[in-house]
Amino acid sequence: MTAVKPGDWLENDRCSIARSLEIVGERWALLVLREVFIGIRRFDQMQQHLGIARNILSDRLATLVAHGVLERRQYQERPPRYEYRLTEKGIDLYPALMMLMAWGDKHLAGRRGPALALEHKACGHETTLTVACSECGERVTARDIRPLPGPGAPRKARAAVTTAA
């Protein structure tokens, strides 16, 4: 029996990475999220900090709101003004953004080092987030993981792995 490889069953319409990129896979979407994570929630502040065209910012915010990543809350009635707050779905993106930042800090920060540091509020120490196994807590890298077909994979891929075991 030939081994079944992820490329054999992982079409883009089933892949969680591909689906996620449909929402946050554009530079400005990630930078808008960075702004909200650091406490910038108002349109004008974001536009100023990012140097982004108003129409592009408006479009990215609308996309993130439509997908439930951000919610729009009114903070002023006359004239009506809104701010953008993370939803639970948005907060769940934090580790992904921080891992992307850690990668950039390691490989792209240059001699001066990264522009942003993270302090763990509970202990007061500067920290770098890591990826750990949800079961044993051990830190993991790509070398420590084996891809297997999940419940959304085609039945034949799951059956092939079960048969091979």
C-alpha atoms as an extended CHARMM CRD file, in Angstrom:
* protein
*
       165  EXT
         1         1  MET       CA              0.0000000000        0.0000000000        0.0000000000  PROA      1               0.0000000000
         2         2  THR       CA              1.3330000000        3.4630000000       -0.8670000000  PROA      2               0.0000000000
         3         3  ALA       CA              1.5820000000        6.0660000000        1.8540000000  PROA      3               0.0000000000
         4         4  VAL       CA             -1.0410000000        8.7910000000        1.8030000000  PROA      4               0.0000000000
         5         5  LYS       CA              0.5460000000       12.2410000000        2.0080000000  PROA      5               0.0000000000
         6         6  PRO       CA             -1.1530000000       15.5120000000        3.0240000000  PROA      6               0.0000000000
         7         7  GLY       CA             -0.9320000000       16.7980000000       -0.5430000000  PROA      7               0.0000000000
         8         8  ASP       CA             -3.1340000000       13.8530000000       -1.5500000000  PROA      8               0.0000000000
         9         9  TRP       CA             -6.0830000000       14.9730000000        0.5900000000  PROA      9               0.0000000000
        10        10  LEU       CA             -5.5560000000       18.5870000000        1.5920000000  PROA      10              0.0000000000
        11        11  GLU       CA             -7.3040000000       20.6350000000       -1.0750000000  PROA      11              0.0000000000
        12        12  ASN       CA             -7.5330000000       24.3970000000       -0.4860000000  PROA      12              0.0000000000
        13        13  ASP       CA            -11.2770000000       24.2580000000        0.1600000000  PROA      13              0.0000000000
        14        14  ARG       CA            -10.6490000000       21.9030000000        3.1060000000  PROA      14              0.0000000000
        15        15  CYS       CA             -7.4760000000       23.5480000000        4.4020000000  PROA      15              0.0000000000
        16        16  SER       CA             -7.8770000000       25.7550000000        7.4720000000  PROA      16              0.0000000000
        17        17  ILE       CA             -4.8430000000       27.8140000000        6.4740000000  PROA      17              0.0000000000
        18        18  ALA       CA             -6.3260000000       28.5810000000        3.0470000000  PROA      18              0.0000000000
        19        19  ARG       CA             -9.7040000000       29.4280000000        4.5890000000  PROA      19              0.0000000000
        20        20  SER       CA             -8.0820000000       31.7130000000        7.1690000000  PROA      20              0.0000000000
        21        21  LEU       CA             -6.0950000000       33.5280000000        4.5030000000  PROA      21              0.0000000000
        22        22  GLU       CA             -9.3560000000       34.4550000000        2.7980000000  PROA      22              0.0000000000
        23        23  ILE       CA            -10.0390000000       36.6560000000        5.8310000000  PROA      23              0.0000000000
        24        24  VAL       CA             -6.6520000000       37.7630000000        7.1910000000  PROA      24              0.0000000000
        25        25  GLY       CA             -4.1990000000       36.8690000000        4.4230000000  PROA      25              0.0000000000
        26        26  GLU       CA             -3.6670000000       40.3830000000        3.1800000000  PROA      26              0.0000000000
        27        27  ARG       CA             -0.9880000000       42.7060000000        4.5720000000  PROA      27              0.0000000000
        28        28  TRP       CA             -3.3610000000       45.4540000000        5.6580000000  PROA      28              0.0000000000
        29        29  ALA       CA             -5.7170000000       43.0520000000        7.4420000000  PROA      29              0.0000000000
        30        30  LEU       CA             -2.8720000000       41.8020000000        9.6320000000  PROA      30              0.0000000000
        31        31  LEU       CA             -1.6290000000       45.3260000000       10.3020000000  PROA      31              0.0000000000
        32        32  VAL       CA             -5.1400000000       46.4560000000       11.2610000000  PROA      32              0.0000000000
        33        33  LEU       CA             -5.2620000000       43.5560000000       13.7300000000  PROA      33              0.0000000000
        34        34  ARG       CA             -1.8410000000       44.5310000000       15.0820000000  PROA      34              0.0000000000
        35        35  GLU       CA             -3.1950000000       48.0300000000       15.7430000000  PROA      35              0.0000000000
        36        36  VAL       CA             -6.2370000000       46.7220000000       17.5830000000  PROA      36              0.0000000000
        37        37  PHE       CA             -4.1040000000       44.3310000000       19.6400000000  PROA      37              0.0000000000
        38        38  ILE       CA             -1.8930000000       47.2280000000       20.7920000000  PROA      38              0.0000000000
        39        39  GLY       CA             -4.9420000000       49.3260000000       21.7110000000  PROA      39              0.0000000000
        40        40  ILE       CA             -5.6030000000       51.4480000000       18.6130000000  PROA      40              0.0000000000
        41        41  ARG       CA             -9.3320000000       51.0420000000       18.0040000000  PROA      41              0.0000000000
        42        42  ARG       CA            -10.5340000000       54.1480000000       16.2100000000  PROA      42              0.0000000000
        43        43  PHE       CA            -10.5620000000       54.5800000000       12.4390000000  PROA      43              0.0000000000
        44        44  ASP       CA             -8.7020000000       57.9060000000       12.3290000000  PROA      44              0.0000000000
        45        45  GLN       CA             -5.9750000000       56.6670000000       14.6780000000  PROA      45              0.0000000000
        46        46  MET       CA             -5.5070000000       53.5060000000       12.6180000000  PROA      46              0.0000000000
        47        47  GLN       CA             -5.4180000000       55.4670000000        9.3950000000  PROA      47              0.0000000000
        48        48  GLN       CA             -2.7940000000       57.8100000000       10.8150000000  PROA      48              0.0000000000
        49        49  HSD       CA             -0.6220000000       55.0770000000       12.3550000000  PROA      49              0.0000000000
        50        50  LEU       CA             -0.7290000000       52.8350000000        9.3020000000  PROA      50              0.0000000000
        51        51  GLY       CA             -0.5660000000       55.4870000000        6.5990000000  PROA      51              0.0000000000
        52        52  ILE       CA             -3.2270000000       53.5060000000        4.7590000000  PROA      52              0.0000000000
        53        53  ALA       CA             -5.7480000000       54.9400000000        2.3100000000  PROA      53              0.0000000000
        54        54  ARG       CA             -9.1490000000       55.4710000000        3.9610000000  PROA      54              0.0000000000
        55        55  ASN       CA            -10.9850000000       53.3020000000        1.4220000000  PROA      55              0.0000000000
        56        56  ILE       CA             -8.6030000000       50.3710000000        1.9610000000  PROA      56              0.0000000000
        57        57  LEU       CA             -8.8540000000       50.6790000000        5.7430000000  PROA      57              0.0000000000
        58        58  SER       CA            -12.6320000000       50.8650000000        5.5110000000  PROA      58              0.0000000000
        59        59  ASP       CA            -12.6790000000       47.7430000000        3.3350000000  PROA      59              0.0000000000
        60        60  ARG       CA            -10.3700000000       45.7600000000        5.6600000000  PROA      60              0.0000000000
        61        61  LEU       CA            -12.3740000000       46.7400000000        8.7280000000  PROA      61              0.0000000000
        62        62  ALA       CA            -15.6300000000       45.7810000000        6.9990000000  PROA      62              0.0000000000
        63        63  THR       CA            -14.1790000000       42.3730000000        6.0960000000  PROA      63              0.0000000000
        64        64  LEU       CA            -12.9610000000       41.7220000000        9.6430000000  PROA      64              0.0000000000
        65        65  VAL       CA            -16.3540000000       42.7870000000       11.0610000000  PROA      65              0.0000000000
        66        66  ALA       CA            -18.2730000000       40.6860000000        8.5060000000  PROA      66              0.0000000000
        67        67  HSD       CA            -16.2790000000       37.6070000000        9.5160000000  PROA      67              0.0000000000
        68        68  GLY       CA            -16.7590000000       38.2160000000       13.2380000000  PROA      68              0.0000000000
        69        69  VAL       CA            -13.1080000000       39.0080000000       13.9910000000  PROA      69              0.0000000000
        70        70  LEU       CA            -13.8740000000       42.5820000000       15.0610000000  PROA      70              0.0000000000
        71        71  GLU       CA            -17.0490000000       44.2640000000       16.2170000000  PROA      71              0.0000000000
        72        72  ARG       CA            -17.9640000000       47.8750000000       15.6630000000  PROA      72              0.0000000000
        73        73  ARG       CA            -19.0530000000       49.8090000000       18.7760000000  PROA      73              0.0000000000
        74        74  GLN       CA            -20.3870000000       53.3200000000       18.8160000000  PROA      74              0.0000000000
        75        75  TYR       CA            -18.5090000000       55.6060000000       21.2100000000  PROA      75              0.0000000000
        76        76  GLN       CA            -19.9980000000       58.9450000000       20.1590000000  PROA      76              0.0000000000
        77        77  GLU       CA            -23.4920000000       59.8960000000       19.0070000000  PROA      77              0.0000000000
        78        78  ARG       CA            -23.0340000000       63.3220000000       17.3610000000  PROA      78              0.0000000000
        79        79  PRO       CA            -21.5670000000       62.8060000000       14.9160000000  PROA      79              0.0000000000
        80        80  PRO       CA            -21.7810000000       59.0060000000       15.1060000000  PROA      80              0.0000000000
        81        81  ARG       CA            -18.3070000000       57.5440000000       15.6450000000  PROA      81              0.0000000000
        82        82  TYR       CA            -17.2760000000       53.9520000000       16.1020000000  PROA      82              0.0000000000
        83        83  GLU       CA            -14.3700000000       51.9740000000       17.4020000000  PROA      83              0.0000000000
        84        84  TYR       CA            -13.3690000000       48.4290000000       16.5890000000  PROA      84              0.0000000000
        85        85  ARG       CA            -13.0480000000       45.8020000000       19.2920000000  PROA      85              0.0000000000
        86        86  LEU       CA            -11.7680000000       42.2600000000       19.1000000000  PROA      86              0.0000000000
        87        87  THR       CA            -14.3250000000       39.5050000000       19.4050000000  PROA      87              0.0000000000
        88        88  GLU       CA            -13.4470000000       36.1420000000       20.9130000000  PROA      88              0.0000000000
        89        89  LYS       CA            -12.7080000000       34.9930000000       17.3690000000  PROA      89              0.0000000000
        90        90  GLY       CA            -10.3570000000       37.9540000000       16.9650000000  PROA      90              0.0000000000
        91        91  ILE       CA             -8.5980000000       37.3420000000       20.2730000000  PROA      91              0.0000000000
        92        92  ASP       CA             -7.9550000000       33.7750000000       19.0960000000  PROA      92              0.0000000000
        93        93  LEU       CA             -5.7650000000       35.2440000000       16.3190000000  PROA      93              0.0000000000
        94        94  TYR       CA             -3.3020000000       36.6460000000       18.8640000000  PROA      94              0.0000000000
        95        95  PRO       CA             -0.9830000000       33.6260000000       18.9530000000  PROA      95              0.0000000000
        96        96  ALA       CA             -0.7810000000       33.5360000000       15.1430000000  PROA      96              0.0000000000
        97        97  LEU       CA              0.1380000000       37.2270000000       14.9690000000  PROA      97              0.0000000000
        98        98  MET       CA              2.6620000000       36.9000000000       17.7820000000  PROA      98              0.0000000000
        99        99  MET       CA              4.3260000000       33.8810000000       16.1540000000  PROA      99              0.0000000000
       100       100  LEU       CA              4.5730000000       35.8540000000       12.9150000000  PROA      100             0.0000000000
       101       101  MET       CA              6.1230000000       38.7000000000       14.9000000000  PROA      101             0.0000000000
       102       102  ALA       CA              8.5810000000       36.3130000000       16.5970000000  PROA      102             0.0000000000
       103       103  TRP       CA              9.6270000000       34.9840000000       13.1880000000  PROA      103             0.0000000000
       104       104  GLY       CA             10.1730000000       38.5420000000       11.9450000000  PROA      104             0.0000000000
       105       105  ASP       CA             12.0790000000       39.4600000000       15.1190000000  PROA      105             0.0000000000
       106       106  LYS       CA             14.3990000000       36.4980000000       14.6180000000  PROA      106             0.0000000000
       107       107  HSD       CA             14.9740000000       36.7530000000       10.8800000000  PROA      107             0.0000000000
       108       108  LEU       CA             14.2320000000       40.3470000000        9.8450000000  PROA      108             0.0000000000
       109       109  ALA       CA             14.7500000000       42.7560000000       12.7680000000  PROA      109             0.0000000000
       110       110  GLY       CA             18.3020000000       43.7120000000       11.8440000000  PROA      110             0.0000000000
       111       111  ARG       CA             21.0410000000       44.9620000000       14.1260000000  PROA      111             0.0000000000
       112       112  ARG       CA             18.8380000000       47.2890000000       16.1460000000  PROA      112             0.0000000000
       113       113  GLY       CA             16.5010000000       44.4700000000       17.1160000000  PROA      113             0.0000000000
       114       114  PRO       CA             12.7220000000       44.3250000000       17.1890000000  PROA      114             0.0000000000
       115       115  ALA       CA             10.6030000000       47.4440000000       17.5990000000  PROA      115             0.0000000000
       116       116  LEU       CA              8.1840000000       45.7990000000       20.0240000000  PROA      116             0.0000000000
       117       117  ALA       CA              8.7610000000       43.6650000000       23.1060000000  PROA      117             0.0000000000
       118       118  LEU       CA              6.1500000000       41.6400000000       24.9880000000  PROA      118             0.0000000000
       119       119  GLU       CA              5.8540000000       41.6540000000       28.7670000000  PROA      119             0.0000000000
       120       120  HSD       CA              3.9350000000       38.9160000000       30.5510000000  PROA      120             0.0000000000
       121       121  LYS       CA              1.6610000000       40.8600000000       32.9370000000  PROA      121             0.0000000000
       122       122  ALA       CA              1.5410000000       38.0760000000       35.5270000000  PROA      122             0.0000000000
       123       123  CYS       CA              5.2970000000       37.8350000000       36.1280000000  PROA      123             0.0000000000
       124       124  GLY       CA              6.5480000000       41.1150000000       34.6710000000  PROA      124             0.0000000000
       125       125  HSD       CA              9.1650000000       39.4760000000       32.4810000000  PROA      125             0.0000000000
       126       126  GLU       CA              9.7650000000       40.0790000000       28.8070000000  PROA      126             0.0000000000
       127       127  THR       CA              8.6420000000       37.0150000000       26.9090000000  PROA      127             0.0000000000
       128       128  THR       CA              8.5300000000       35.3510000000       23.5360000000  PROA      128             0.0000000000
       129       129  LEU       CA              5.5700000000       33.1260000000       22.7670000000  PROA      129             0.0000000000
       130       130  THR       CA              6.2410000000       29.5340000000       21.8010000000  PROA      130             0.0000000000
       131       131  VAL       CA              4.2000000000       26.6900000000       20.3580000000  PROA      131             0.0000000000
       132       132  ALA       CA              3.5770000000       23.8050000000       22.7250000000  PROA      132             0.0000000000
       133       133  CYS       CA              1.7570000000       20.4870000000       22.5820000000  PROA      133             0.0000000000
       134       134  SER       CA             -1.7400000000       20.8850000000       24.0080000000  PROA      134             0.0000000000
       135       135  GLU       CA             -1.4690000000       17.4500000000       25.6870000000  PROA      135             0.0000000000
       136       136  CYS       CA              1.9790000000       17.3260000000       27.3030000000  PROA      136             0.0000000000
       137       137  GLY       CA              3.0250000000       20.9950000000       27.2370000000  PROA      137             0.0000000000
       138       138  GLU       CA              6.3370000000       20.2640000000       25.5030000000  PROA      138             0.0000000000
       139       139  ARG       CA              7.5410000000       22.9140000000       23.0650000000  PROA      139             0.0000000000
       140       140  VAL       CA              7.1780000000       21.7660000000       19.4440000000  PROA      140             0.0000000000
       141       141  THR       CA              8.6230000000       22.7490000000       16.0870000000  PROA      141             0.0000000000
       142       142  ALA       CA              7.8810000000       21.5450000000       12.5650000000  PROA      142             0.0000000000
       143       143  ARG       CA             10.3290000000       18.6770000000       13.1140000000  PROA      143             0.0000000000
       144       144  ASP       CA              8.2040000000       17.3640000000       16.0060000000  PROA      144             0.0000000000
       145       145  ILE       CA              4.8630000000       17.1560000000       14.2150000000  PROA      145             0.0000000000
       146       146  ARG       CA              3.3940000000       14.5600000000       11.8480000000  PROA      146             0.0000000000
       147       147  PRO       CA              0.3970000000       15.5980000000        9.7400000000  PROA      147             0.0000000000
       148       148  LEU       CA             -2.5660000000       13.2340000000        9.8200000000  PROA      148             0.0000000000
       149       149  PRO       CA             -5.9380000000       13.5190000000        8.1040000000  PROA      149             0.0000000000
       150       150  GLY       CA             -8.4720000000       15.2400000000       10.3360000000  PROA      150             0.0000000000
       151       151  PRO       CA            -12.2170000000       14.7080000000       10.5180000000  PROA      151             0.0000000000
       152       152  GLY       CA            -12.7480000000       17.0110000000        7.5180000000  PROA      152             0.0000000000
       153       153  ALA       CA            -10.3920000000       15.0530000000        5.2580000000  PROA      153             0.0000000000
       154       154  PRO       CA            -11.8370000000       12.7290000000        2.6280000000  PROA      154             0.0000000000
       155       155  ARG       CA            -12.8800000000        9.3440000000        3.9960000000  PROA      155             0.0000000000
       156       156  LYS       CA            -10.3240000000        7.5110000000        1.8260000000  PROA      156             0.0000000000
       157       157  ALA       CA             -7.4490000000        9.4990000000        3.4150000000  PROA      157             0.0000000000
       158       158  ARG       CA             -8.6200000000        8.6500000000        6.9460000000  PROA      158             0.0000000000
       159       159  ALA       CA             -9.1180000000        5.0140000000        5.9660000000  PROA      159             0.0000000000
       160       160  ALA       CA             -5.6350000000        4.7760000000        4.4380000000  PROA      160             0.0000000000
       161       161  VAL       CA             -4.0170000000        6.0230000000        7.6480000000  PROA      161             0.0000000000
       162       162  THR       CA             -6.1100000000        3.6650000000        9.7690000000  PROA      162             0.0000000000
       163       163  THR       CA             -5.1750000000        0.7390000000        7.5080000000  PROA      163             0.0000000000
       164       164  ALA       CA             -1.4650000000        1.6430000000        7.5770000000  PROA      164             0.0000000000
       165       165  ALA       CA             -1.4550000000        1.7460000000       11.4020000000  PROA      165             0.0000000000
